[in-house]
Amino acid sequence: MNKILFPAQVKYLDRFRKEVDPLIKEMEEFANENNIPILDWQSADFLEQLILIFNPRRVLEIGTAIAYSSIRIARNLRKKGILYTIELSKDNIERARDNISKSGMSEKIKLLSGDALTILPKINKKFDFIFLDADKEDYARLFDFAMILLKKNGLIFIDNLLWHGFAASPHVPANFKRSTGFIREFNKIFMNQPNLKASIIPTGDGIGLGIKIK
């Protein structure tokens, strides 16, 4: 098992995708060609809808990559909305800055360069919305920091919680066993967090969605 949906369902849903913005298409093609993980387009559409519904003023993204989701978030923020996004890879940061510049969203996106585990403890702001999509082995520790920074009634959105379908599969390829173990353990933490109303939604690669209730 290496997919969340059967191919027929994926093909069916793909029919409904509207015309893609040229920059978004360029980033999707670049990510695919260079094996850079970005948010599945259906999950990205869902993320945009949540931003429009929730209307956050301050958003934190942990894991910028090439700024694919950063740009999609920023384009849907309110007039004074701002996105802080953290990335470690120097190559990704260079590409992300270029994409952000092309998007015209430079004033709405603040790119923080470095290790999120080092940066997060130094942030003294609270956030209405947090998006976590980083190294799976760090998810539990990053989640702890995210919960401190998330406002009460704030929303957290986490990618890859079904992990190519392997989180729920008894048959996991050797090269996915370690990462699958991290995701399985994290899902237990996420779904049993006492101050979070949490769900795992089978969209894209599995989205964790939680509202901080206290």
Buried (B, 14 or more C-beta within 10 A) or exposed (E): EEEBBEEEEEEEEEEEEEEEEEBBEBBBEBBEEEEBBBBBBBBBBBBBEBBEEBEBBBBBBBBBBBBBBBBBBBBBBEEEBBBBBBBBBEEBBEBBBEBBEBBEBEEBBBBBBEEBBEBBEEBEEEBBBBBBBBBBBBBBEBBEBBBEBBBEEBBBBBBBBBBBBBBBBEEBEEEBEEBBBBBBEBBEEBBEBEEBEBEBBEBBBBBBBBBBEE
